[in-house]
Amino acid sequence: MATGEEARAARDAQLDALHERLTGAVEALVSGDDWKRALEFAARFRAKSFNNTLLIWAQHLDAYEAGRTSAPEPTFVAGYKQWKALGRSPLAGGSMQIFAPLMARFASSTPQNPGSWRRLDKYEKPKAGEAVRSKMVRSIPVRVWDISMTAGPPIPERPSPVLLEGEAPEGLWDGLAALVEAEGFAALRVEHGGMIHGANGLTDYTNRTVAVRTNMDDAAQVKTLAHELAHVKLHGPDNPEATGHRGVGEVEAESVALMIGAAHGMDTAAYTIPYVSGWAGTVTDKDPAEVVQATGERVRKTARAILDALPTAQIGDGDPPGLTRDPARAERTPRAERTTATPAVDPPRSSRTAEAAVRSL
């Protein structure tokens, strides 16, 4: 019969395996052709100035209200030649106008003298020894089209996280919320993402609150709360071990949420893998899979601490319900109380194991 320490060691091995499979899944995703094509497509677009952004939004709204586009908001905006190079054709009557810089070349034999620069004609070459610079001389109006105003083959897009659907394991929200509050934060539910800057969840270290929007399924709310609890434990401004890099922080928090979900029979892969891949890709000079791999120890330790503190029925620890082999654990939270106060997860989930959740990656 396994002791409590042996059971925890087995669970730790499962957490390690889960993180290793997450690393492999991220590596497979970001090395795929779809991901590469999406990045190449996005790289063909350049950021617009603030004034041009306002112009695009106003004109796109006019076009939408007039029925010249079916999209209520602009997404990808580019010029005629850009769209043709990407295999799409701008539609008649749907263009917008923005301002583009008109550049000119200037030459000088004494560049330190501001008054010495002369403008070169279109095909004029500088004289020997002259320095050449380009600068904007004025703005000119140019026509651009939103993708909704063009026709052609679908554009490549990176996989997007898919929110979890369905019910959450019973008692998991309350258990996670209690751990949030034990850290000195208030666990809040808000009506929609607009109240937390469009996010699913938000941790506010200044006001010490953790908020989760309620206009998504219970499973998604619980997964989000697990993600925010990981932020509380790992990424506070006073945490000396936090890297401070947003991408690394999001990878760590979502990886912890994956492990908490897996221990309760929840498969979060459809959300976690694209989410982790996207944030890992923001860390410069590192491969996304390397970023995920480097977080393994902090993620596993945090997930283990949370799972040990949760008064919920968990799968994959090797003990039958109601059996406690670690006296210290029994003294802290009697296993019998935990299993009677928190019924087993619903039948569709109870038939799954933590390893099944791992394999789903």
C-alpha positions in Angstrom: 0.0 0.0 0.0 1.3 3.4 -0.9 2.2 5.9 1.8 1.2 9.5 1.6 4.7 10.5 0.6 4.7 7.8 -2.1 1.3 9.1 -3.4 2.6 12.6 -3.5 5.7 11.4 -5.4 3.5 9.7 -7.9 1.4 12.8 -8.4 4.6 14.9 -8.7 5.8 12.6 -11.5 2.4 13.0 -13.2 2.8 16.8 -12.9 6.3 16.6 -14.4 5.0 14.4 -17.3 2.1 16.9 -17.9 4.5 19.8 -18.1 6.8 17.8 -20.4 3.9 17.0 -22.7 2.8 20.7 -22.7 6.4 21.6 -23.8 6.1 19.1 -26.6 2.7 20.3 -27.7 3.9 24.0 -27.8 7.0 23.0 -29.8 4.8 21.1 -32.3 2.4 24.0 -32.7 4.9 26.7 -33.2 7.0 24.7 -35.6 4.0 23.9 -37.8 3.3 25.5 -41.2 0.1 27.2 -40.1 1.9 29.1 -37.3 4.7 30.1 -39.6 2.4 31.3 -42.3 0.3 33.3 -39.8 3.4 35.0 -38.5 4.7 35.8 -42.0 1.3 37.2 -42.9 1.2 39.5 -39.8 4.7 40.7 -40.5 3.6 42.2 -43.8 1.5 44.8 -41.9 2.9 47.8 -40.2 1.5 49.8 -37.3 -0.4 52.9 -38.3 0.0 56.3 -36.6 -2.6 57.3 -34.0 -4.2 59.8 -36.3 -4.5 57.2 -39.1 -5.9 54.7 -36.7 -8.7 57.2 -35.9 -9.3 57.8 -39.6 -9.5 54.1 -40.2 -12.0 53.5 -37.4 -14.3 56.4 -38.4 -14.3 55.5 -42.1 -14.8 51.8 -41.4 -17.8 52.6 -39.2 -19.3 54.7 -42.0 -18.7 51.9 -44.5 -20.3 49.4 -42.1 -23.4 51.5 -41.5 -23.7 52.1 -45.3 -23.5 48.3 -45.9 -20.2 48.4 -47.8 -18.6 46.0 -45.4 -20.0 43.2 -43.3 -17.4 43.6 -40.5 -18.3 46.0 -37.7 -14.7 46.7 -36.8 -11.5 46.8 -38.9 -8.8 44.1 -38.4 -6.1 44.0 -41.1 -5.7 47.2 -43.1 -3.3 47.5 -46.1 -2.8 49.2 -49.4 -3.7 47.9 -52.9 -0.3 46.5 -53.7 0.0 44.8 -50.3 -3.3 43.0 -50.7 -2.4 41.9 -54.2 0.9 40.6 -53.0 -1.0 38.5 -50.4 -3.3 37.1 -53.0 -6.4 39.2 -52.3 -8.1 41.8 -54.4 -9.6 45.0 -53.0 -13.3 45.4 -53.8 -14.6 48.5 -55.5 -16.3 51.1 -53.4 -14.8 50.0 -50.1 -11.6 51.9 -49.7 -10.6 54.3 -46.9 -8.0 57.1 -47.0 -5.2 57.7 -44.6 -2.1 59.9 -44.7 1.3 58.4 -45.8 4.6 60.1 -45.5 6.3 61.4 -48.7 10.0 60.8 -48.3 12.8 62.5 -50.2 16.6 62.1 -50.3 19.0 64.8 -49.2 22.8 65.0 -49.7 25.5 67.0 -48.1 29.3 67.2 -48.2 29.3 68.8 -44.7 26.5 66.9 -42.8 27.4 68.7 -39.5 26.0 71.9 -41.1 22.2 71.8 -41.1 22.0 74.3 -43.9 24.2 72.3 -46.3 21.7 69.6 -47.2 20.2 69.7 -50.7 17.3 67.7 -52.0 18.1 65.1 -54.7 15.9 64.6 -57.7 14.2 61.3 -58.1 17.0 59.7 -60.1 19.9 62.0 -59.1 22.9 60.4 -57.5 24.9 62.0 -54.7 28.4 63.4 -55.5 31.5 61.6 -54.3 32.0 61.9 -50.6 28.5 63.2 -49.9 26.4 61.8 -47.1 22.8 60.9 -47.9 19.7 60.9 -45.7 16.0 60.4 -46.2 13.4 62.4 -44.5 9.7 63.1 -44.8 8.8 66.3 -46.7 5.0 66.1 -46.4 2.0 63.8 -46.0 -0.1 62.6 -48.9 -3.4 60.8 -48.9 -3.4 57.1 -49.9 -6.1 54.5 -50.2 -6.3 51.4 -48.0 -8.7 48.5 -47.5 -9.7 46.5 -44.5 -9.6 42.7 -45.2 -13.4 42.7 -45.1 -13.2 45.0 -48.2 -11.2 42.5 -50.1 -11.8 39.1 -51.8 -9.5 36.1 -52.0 -8.3 33.0 -50.2 -8.6 32.9 -46.4 -5.7 34.4 -44.5 -3.6 32.2 -42.3 -4.3 32.7 -38.6 -2.5 31.4 -35.5 -4.7 29.0 -33.4 -6.7 30.9 -30.8 -7.5 29.7 -27.3 -10.9 28.1 -27.0 -12.8 28.8 -23.8 -13.7 25.8 -21.8 -17.3 24.7 -21.8 -19.6 23.0 -19.3 -19.7 22.7 -15.5 -16.7 22.9 -13.2 -15.9 20.2 -10.6 -17.9 20.7 -7.5 -16.2 22.8 -4.8 -13.3 23.8 -7.0 -14.2 27.5 -7.3 -14.8 27.8 -3.5 -11.5 26.0 -2.8 -9.5 28.2 -5.2 -11.2 31.4 -3.9 -10.3 30.5 -0.3 -6.7 30.2 -1.3 -6.9 33.6 -3.1 -8.3 35.1 0.1 -5.6 33.4 2.2 -3.1 35.3 0.3 -4.8 38.6 1.3 -6.7 39.1 -2.0 -10.4 39.4 -2.5 -11.9 37.0 -5.1 -14.5 38.8 -7.2 -16.9 37.9 -9.9 -17.7 40.6 -12.5 -20.4 40.6 -15.1 -18.3 40.9 -18.2 -14.8 41.5 -19.5 -15.3 45.1 -20.1 -15.1 45.6 -16.3 -11.6 44.2 -16.3 -10.1 45.6 -19.5 -11.5 42.9 -21.7 -9.7 40.0 -20.0 -11.1 36.7 -18.7 -9.6 37.4 -15.3 -7.4 40.1 -13.7 -5.1 40.2 -10.7 -4.7 43.7 -9.2 -1.7 43.8 -6.9 -2.4 47.3 -5.8 -6.0 46.9 -4.7 -5.3 43.2 -3.9 -8.2 41.8 -5.9 -8.7 38.9 -8.2 -11.6 39.3 -10.6 -13.1 36.8 -13.1 -15.8 37.5 -15.6 -19.0 35.4 -15.2 -20.3 35.6 -18.8 -18.5 32.3 -19.7 -19.1 28.7 -18.6 -18.3 27.6 -15.1 -15.4 25.5 -16.3 -13.8 28.5 -17.9 -14.3 30.6 -14.8 -12.7 28.0 -12.5 -9.7 27.6 -14.9 -9.3 31.4 -15.0 -9.4 31.6 -11.2 -6.6 28.9 -11.1 -4.6 31.0 -13.5 -5.0 34.2 -11.5 -4.2 32.3 -8.2 -0.9 31.3 -9.9 -0.2 35.0 -10.6 -0.9 35.8 -7.0 1.6 33.2 -5.8 4.3 33.7 -8.4 4.3 37.2 -9.8 3.6 39.8 -7.1 5.8 42.9 -7.2 7.6 41.8 -4.1 8.3 38.3 -5.4 12.1 38.1 -5.9 11.8 35.0 -8.1 9.5 36.6 -10.7 11.2 37.4 -13.9 9.1 40.5 -14.6 8.6 39.4 -18.2 4.9 39.3 -19.1 5.3 36.4 -21.5 7.1 34.2 -18.9 4.5 35.1 -16.3 1.6 34.1 -18.5 3.3 30.9 -19.4 3.8 30.0 -15.8 0.2 31.0 -14.7 -1.5 29.1 -17.5 0.7 26.0 -17.0 -0.3 25.9 -13.3 -4.0 26.2 -14.4 -3.5 23.2 -16.7 -2.2 21.1 -13.9 -4.9 22.1 -11.4 -7.5 21.3 -14.1 -5.9 17.9 -14.9 -5.9 16.9 -11.3 -9.7 17.5 -11.3 -10.4 15.7 -14.6 -10.6 18.9 -16.7 -8.9 19.1 -20.1 -7.8 22.6 -20.7 -5.5 21.9 -23.7 -7.7 23.7 -26.3 -7.2 26.9 -24.4 -3.8 26.4 -22.8 -1.7 25.3 -25.7 -2.4 28.3 -28.1 -2.3 30.7 -25.1 1.0 29.4 -23.8 2.5 29.3 -27.3 1.5 32.9 -28.0 3.0 34.3 -24.8 6.1 32.1 -25.0 6.7 33.5 -28.5 7.0 37.1 -27.0 10.2 36.2 -25.1 13.0 37.5 -27.3 16.0 35.3 -28.2 14.4 32.1 -26.9 12.4 29.4 -28.6 8.9 29.1 -27.2 9.4 25.5 -26.2 12.6 26.5 -24.3 10.6 29.2 -22.5 8.0 26.6 -21.4 10.6 24.1 -20.4 12.4 26.6 -18.2 9.3 27.2 -16.1 8.9 23.6 -15.2 10.2 23.6 -11.6 8.3 26.8 -10.5 5.1 25.6 -12.2 5.2 22.1 -10.6 6.0 23.4 -7.1 3.2 25.9 -7.3 0.7 23.5 -8.7 1.6 20.9 -6.0 1.2 23.5 -3.2 -2.2 24.5 -4.5 -3.4 20.9 -4.9 -2.2 20.0 -1.4 -4.2 22.9 0.0 -7.5 22.3 -1.9 -10.3 20.5 -0.1 -11.6 18.9 -3.3 -11.8 15.4 -4.7 -8.8 14.9 -6.9 -7.9 12.1 -9.3 -4.6 10.4 -9.9 -3.0 10.4 -6.3 -3.4 6.6 -6.0 -5.5 6.6 -2.8 -9.1 5.3 -2.7 -11.6 8.0 -1.5 -11.6 8.3 2.3 -8.2 6.9 2.8 -5.5 9.0 4.4 -2.0 7.7 4.9 -0.1 10.9 5.9 -0.9 11.8 9.5 0.1 15.4 8.9 -2.3 15.7 6.0 -5.0 14.0 8.0 -4.6 16.4 10.9 -4.8 19.4 8.6 -7.8 18.3 6.5 -9.3 14.9 7.2 -9.6 13.0 4.0 -12.9 11.6 5.0 -14.4 15.0 5.5 -13.0 16.1 2.2 -14.6 13.3 0.3 -17.9 13.5 2.0 -18.2 17.3 1.9 -17.1 17.4 -1.7 -18.7 14.6 -3.8 -16.8 12.9 -6.6 -16.7 14.7 -9.9 -19.5 14.0 -12.4 -19.4 10.6 -14.1 -18.0 11.8 -17.4 -15.1 13.3 -15.6 -14.6 10.6 -13.0 -14.0 8.0 -15.7 -11.0 10.1 -16.9 -7.6 9.9 -15.2 -4.9 12.5 -14.9 -2.9 10.6 -17.5 -5.8 10.8 -19.9 -5.7 14.5 -19.6 -1.9 14.4 -20.2 -2.4 12.3 -23.3 -5.0 14.7 -24.6 -2.1 17.2 -25.2 
